[in-house]
Amino acid sequence: MTYNATQPIVWTMNESEKLGRNLKRIRTGKNISQGDIARTLKVHKGYISNIESGKVNPTLVTIAKLAKAIGIPPHKLLK
């Protein structure tokens, strides 16, 4: 595969990145800190940060817990 400098690079967002972006947008809109969520889920704050940055793929159970922690239905994190 070669790169042609005249063609723009198109980045697509994967599902983990979408989930992370939605989580951060909703969390900050509700003035909930990563630490608040981490304490509720009994995980490290760095784990929440990694989810928001799309570095990890949380399980469906974790997605449900995240949604509950910020008071939304799980599907809103995935849209």
TILO-737989 format. One record per residue: residue in one letter; x, y, z of N, C-alpha, C in turn. Coordinates in steps of 0.1 Angstrom, whole numbers, plus 5000, padded with zeros to 4 digits. Atoms other than C-alpha are relative to their C-alpha. Example, Ala and Ser with C-alpha at 12.3 -4.5 7.8 and 13.67 -1.06 7.14 Angstrom:
A500949885000512349555078500950125000S499149895000513749895071499250115008
END
This chain:
M500849885000500050005000500950125000T499249875000501450344991499150125003Y500749884997500450685002500250114989N500049895010499650954977499750135007A500149884993500251294991498950094995T501149925006497551444968498749965005Q501350054995494851234984499950035015P500249974986493451345018499949865008I500250114992493651095046498750015007V501350004993490251005059500049915012W500050074988490050895094498549965004T501350044996487050695105500049965015M500050034986485950655141499449865002N500550144997485650305154499050015011E501150014990482950195178500550045014S499549964987485150235209500250155001E499849855000485950595199498750075001K501449954999482250665194499550005015L500450024987481450525228500750105010G499249914991484250725245499650144998R500449865002483251045228498650035006N501449994994479550995238500150015015L499850004985480550915274500550135005K499449874996482751225277499050114998R500949895003480151455261498950005010I501150014991477351335283500450025015R499549994986479451305315500350155003T499649864997480851665312498850095000G501349925000477351795303499349995013K500650024987476151655336500950045012N499149964990479151785355500449885009I499650124993480151425365501549984996S498550025002483951365369500349854996Q499550135002485851065357500149925013G499950064986486551005394498749955006D501450044995482850995402499649874994I500450135006482250725377500949895004A499150104996485350535387499749955014R500450044987484250535423498749915000T501350075002480750415413500249864995L499750135006482150135392501149925007K498950074993484950055416501249964991V498950025009487650095389500950125001H499149895000490650315384499550114991K500449885008490050665370500749994986G499350025013492650575343499249914990Y500850095009490250305330498950084994I501049925006487550555325500650094989S499249925010490050785307500349924988N499750095011491050495285498749974992I501350025007487350425276499750134992E500349875006486850795268500950034988S499149975011489850805245500049894990G500150115010488850485227501149905000K498950094999491850285239499649865004V500450134995489850005254498649974995N501350045004486749805244499349955013P500750064988484549775275499049904996T501050115002482249475279498650075000L501449955000478449515275499650035014V500449974986478149485313500650135004T499449874997480549775317499350114994I500749895007478749985292498750025007A501349994992475449915311500350075013K499749944987477150015344500450154998L499649865003478650335328498750084998A501249935003475250435315499250025013K500749984987473650375349500650115008A499349914991476350575366499850154995I500349865005475550885344498550024997G501549985000471750825344499450004986I500550015013471150735308499849864995P500150145005470050425288501249974992P498850045006472950225275500150034985H500049985015471950275238500550144997K499649865003472750655241501650005000L498550005001476450565246500549944987L499550075012476550355215499550064987K500549945012474750585190501050094994
END
